[in-house]
Every structure is written in structure tokens, then in C-alpha cells.
Amino acid sequence: MRVVVCIKQVPDTTEVKINPETNTLMREGVQSIVNPFDEFAIEEGIRIQEKFGGEPIVITMGPPQAEEALKTALAMGCDKAYLVSDRAFAGSDTLATAYTLASAIKKIEQTDGPVDVVLCGKQAIDGDTGQVGPGIAVRMNIPPLTYVSKIREIDPEKKTIIVERLMERGKEVVKCSLPVLITVVKDINSPRYPSLFEIKKAAKKPMIKLGLADIGIPENRTGLKGSPTWVNKVFSPELKSVNGEIFQGDPEECAVKLVDRLINLGKGVSL
Amino acid sequence: MSYVTINKEACIGCGACVDVCPQSALYMKDDKVEVNEKCNLCGACIDACPVNALSIPREIKDSACLADYRGVWVLVEHDGKKPVNVTYELIGEGRKLAEKRNTYVGVVLLGNNVSHMIDDLGSYGADKVFLCQSPVLEHYRTEAYGDVIVDMVKAYKPEIVLSGATTQGRDLAGFVATILETGLTADCTGLDIDENGNLLQTRPAFGGNIMATILCPNTRPQMSTVRPKVFPVPEKTDKKPEVINFDFDFSKITIRTEVLEYLPFEEKISLADAEIIVSGGRGLGKPENFEIIKEFADTIGAAVGASRAAVDAGWISYEHQVGQTGKTVRPKIYIACGISGSVQHLAGMKHSDIIIAINKDPEAPIFKVASFGIVGDVMTIIPLMTKELKKRMNA
């Protein structure tokens, strides 16, 4: 059983604040972290390998400093890391990223052997697209199973997997052949915290860099040139102030006033 | 390779771009801006520059073949009985785009025995229904649905393809766009068309902290997934659509997935469909206090929502989360209790008809969007309101 986990290094968007005067992002003190959804993918990858044997591989595409994210994954228990990094990849949208990562995984298969399960987080918190996972699946010609909240069973002999997918109004139980690409939601597990010992051990694990020439893909299919979508404009979301009726003072009086308003509003609703 | 291009002659050294760069890739040197290897060509700096000194080297390809693509398509999502609301919302928005492009609105209806939905789709504004029915399409499966849609797009060449930013819509669009090698923009909250026929796709990014407008100038169709509840459901008419039956040879594809069963949630009131939502946040202080929110919600027949802070703290399950990483809701009344109103939360509820806020911090951003509100402790106010409501209902 061979598992590859795809991760992304992201700015911690929950820490980002908007400067109210200039209406711009305040990025001071914003840390780079492993995309939180990817931590669930890493954990699930490690659990699959603990159960069925094998060494989980972690891969990321990004600038050189994305190595830090890979180190976290190694400390959690992955055994080998690939950093897909090249100036030629800069400006990649989801189509170009999926193509580049899928090509890198196919390259890894040549040295490490065929992959059974590719794991991703359901989306990254900076872009929130959730498109790279299905894109990698298409490029590798394997089926995508997105929004997986539980892996019920894997049969390594018959090469099948049964998962639960978390949908808006219920769960769907799906059976699929291996190899497969899975994107996970946070209900799937609780990611482990690496111990100091494991962090130290991680420093000795292999970290391999793959550039454009290593992967052997044409330059016009990655980076800006391989990206059909362009960012045309970036701006701060405007909050239209509605100048509402806000009550202050005696809680009881306020509550009565608001209930008055609520009952008035509720006449059109099933109140 | 390339970074953002700086025209040093034009640069006035104002530093505006340095402030907006999310990657910290820009810095000042000798009163001019410089770029380092952190630049990922996101483009955030381009608009910030008052003298247009920054640019990204792009190529516009020959657009002649793009003119062959006509029509605005919506991928129908349904439960076998009827389409989900976002489908109607997109037909309505698709109509506006189609009028600007002087073209038709088409919907793609796939499934097994689904032809009863044709007239319904027409009544909401679809001019054409592209229909493919087969027992293979009984349950939504990425590969089966995706392969049919790819062939349909190749045959009929729509210029725009929209789908809901739901689990199914995102899964399907990601698959289709990759095979077609065209651009896909996720989770849009605004759509428009420019004079060249480019779809201007506006979406929140960076956890809702910034908005970005995305273009797809060189490939067709232009594809977007659109967040549910952002656009209104259009008025119904008695229009009958044209039906195009699409034959697909399923023996030519291998479908590697099989849906074994579907387990629906036991939700009292679905958050997405609720007319009134009462949401609790960090201001509640502890999980037990959610009970007062639930009691209040029960009293007025509302669904219970929550902010990410409350969900992350483990006070209530993820199904209740409203916001950028949770659900987008558009109820008639949204009551935010002890929620400050971070951009991430506002992204999920600001389209509500009426927002009511109860928060002890008078400076909380939630009051900016609130039509009514109380500055006070939710733990005091909510029980008082519940009591008052019960009293009046009994009277």
C-alpha cells in the first residue's frame, strides 16, 4: 500500500486583519502554516500506512520556504517528502497546479512504485477552491472521492475502498476501485501533535526537490503560461453600513423593544 | 522565471504595493520597490499602484475561435425529485449574463427519469434543456456525469458554464474543467460580463479577507461555481423550454465508483432552507449556554447556526457553521448572538434580508450590518427575549 499526501503551505488566514483606515490586509505576525484541512489528510495517510504497512510520502508545490510545511508532515509521521518548486511554477492557477502535481506524482511512481491512494485536504484556507484534488485525479486518470468523512474499509487484495462522503444533507457511502484520490473533511480524524523526539527524527528523513526539468513537463503547461484564469483585480470587501436601530441601556427594556421589532418583522415569516 | 514586473522609471516609491502584498514579497530599496522570490504573481499589488508601475507579463491569445462559443449553461443539481435552489438562482443570474451577450440560457439535466423537471426549469427561465437520461446516471457520480458533460460542451460549445458551489457542483466542475483544460473559478459571489465577453468572476479569497475578480480570457467555456444563496430565485413564468436529447454511449467509459447507500441527516430545520436563523458565537462563553440559543430558536421556529469560533471550540457540530468555511445562508431574519462579525462570518450571512445583532461590544462589526440590535450580554438578553416572546404568544 503506497500513500501520497498532497499539502499546501498557507498564511494563517484566521490571523489576518484588515486595517480599517487603509482598508488593506495587515499581514504582520501572520504565520505560514500547513493548511489545516491537509493535516487531516496527513493523519489519515499515516493511519492507512500504520494499518497496511508502507511509508507515507508527502508532497507540496510552492516556493522554497514551503519546505517548512513538509517538515511538519515528516514530524507527524510521513517518511519521505517531495518539494515541487521552480520559478517556472509561479502564478499557477488550479489547472496548472493540478497538472504539475499530478506529473510530479507520476514521476515519483517511477522511483517509489505505484501509488494506491492520493490524499488531499478538501480545500486550502487561502484560496478555498477545492479544485486541485479533482484536477490531480483527472490528470492521473484515477477516480476522485471528494469530501470524505470516513474510510470504512480498504481491501488491499481486491484493490477496493469504501468511504463515507459528507454532503449538504447527508452522507453518501461509496465503493471505489484503487488507485483513488481522496479529499478529506475535518470530521475524519484528529491529527496528532508531533513530539520533540519526532521533530528531531524528521530532520533526518529524505527531502527531495523536484523542479521543472526533474518532472519533465513543458513550460507552457505550468505557471502563468499554463493557467487559463487570471486575477484581474483584488480589493477589500466593503461593508455597507445599514445604520440600524441599536438599543442600549436597561436589558429588560431593550429586550421588549427588540421583541416588538421581531414580531413586526415576523408577520411575513412563519413566526 | 518571472516575478511581477516593476517599471522603475514610473515607481514613485509610495510603498502602497508593499502594504497589500499578501506574500511579503515586495520591499523598498533606494525609494523604489523591489521584489523577492516569495512573489507568486497573485496580482494583489497591481491595483494598489497609483501610477501603474506594476504588471504581470501575460499573453492574450488569438480570440477568433472563442467566438464559436455561445450560450450560458447551468448544471442542474437535483435530488431526483426537483432541482435544488441554487439551480434556480443560477438560471436567474445566467439570464442576466445571457442578455448582455445576446444569447440563450441552457440547463444541463442528467439523471434517470428526470424529464418531469423540464417544465419547472423552463418556468424559471431556461431557454433550452440539454437532457441525458440513463440508469447509469441514477446517482450522481463524478466520472459518469463529468464525461457526459464534457461531450455535451464539445458538441454545443457554451461560452459560460455555471454550477452551484456545493459538494456536488464543486466536485463536478473541477473534473469537467480539467478535462476541457479551461479555467474554473470557485465559489463566486459576483458575476458580470465585460465588453469583450469576459466573465468577471468575483470571489472571496484569503479567508474572506479580500475579494478577487478572476478572468479567463483565452479559453472557453468560462466556468464558475457560484455560492448558493448569493443570488435570488427568479420569478416563475409559463415559458416552455426547447429540449435537446443528448445520446451518450456509456459502454465507452469505465465508471469506477458505486454508490452503496445514502444516509440523510436528521436535521430539525435545515439551515440552508430556514427563514429564520439564530446563531451563537464566542460570546456565549461555554457550551451549555448554547441551550438558551436553542430554546430561543425553538420559541420562534428558527434553525440554529453558529460562528466558526463556537464550532472550533467544540460547542456545536460543524453542520451548524455559518461563514466562509461553513454554510452560506440567506434567511429572512438572521439573529447573531454573541458574534462579533468577522469577515469570515459575514461572508456567510450578509445577504440575509434582516440582520439582528446582540453583542456586548458596541464596536463589534456585526452592528454595522444589523438593522436592529442590542448592546448587552447575550446571556441576559436572550432569556429575557424568550420570556417576552412566550408571554406574547400566549396572549
Interface residues (C-beta under 8 A of the other chain):
Chain A: P11 T13 T14 V16 I18 T22 T24 L25 R27 P63 P64 Q65 D86 R87 A88 A90 G91 D93 T94 L95 A98 I125 D126 G127 D128 T129 G130 Q131 G133 P134 G135 A137 V138 R139 P143 P144 L145 T146 Y147 I162 E164 R165 L166 M167 E168 R169 G170 K171 E172 V173 V174 K175 C176 S177 V180 K186 D187 G223 L224 K225 S227 P228 T229 W230 V231 N232 K233 V234 F235 S236 P237 L239 K240 S241 V242 G244 E245 I246 F247 Q248 P251 E252 C254 A255 V256 L258 V259 R261 L262 I263 L265 G266 G268 V269 S270 L271
Chain B: M1 S2 Y3 D19 V20 C21 P22 S24 E37 K38 C39 N40 L41 C42 G43 A44 I46 D47 A48 I56 P57 R58 E59 T142 E143 T166 T167 Q168 R170 D171 A173 G174 F175 A177 T178 I179 E181 T182 G183 L184 T185 A186 D187 L200 P204 A205 F206 G207 G208 N209 I210 M211 A212 T213 I214 L215 C216 P217 N218 T219 R256 T257 E258 V259 L260 E261 Y262 L263 P264 F265 E267 S270 A272 E275 I276 I300 G301 R308 Y318 Q324 T325 K332 I333 V343 Q344 L346 A347 K350 I354 I355 I356 A357 I358 P362 P365 F367 K368 V369 A370 S371 F372 G373 I374 V375 G376 D377 T380 I381 L384 M385 E388 L389 R392
